[in-house]
Amino acid sequence: MSQKTFKYTNGEVTVVWKPDLCIHSGNCVRGLPKVFDIKRKPWIDVNQSDSILIVEQVKKCPSGALSYIMNASNTKEFIK
């Protein structure tokens, strides 16, 4: 069974979203509503904030549905 994965990048950071893992805690939407807006398609727009703030918010995802990749270093960092 394959898991859906969506990626959103601003060139510096890529946010990876796995909707099948999402528990809809709302941490992302409350923390950075300009980036994470469920009324918008696509609902993640990483051009709406600084990469550092995006990474800090993604780290608060309790389910691991959101993770990020720092593109410049080509290092994958995933939320557990």
Secondary structure, DSSP 8 states (H G I E B T S, - for coil): -----EEEE-SSEEEEE-GGG-----HHHHH-TTTB-TTSSSSB-GGGS-HHHHHHHHTT-SSS-EEEEETTTTEEE---
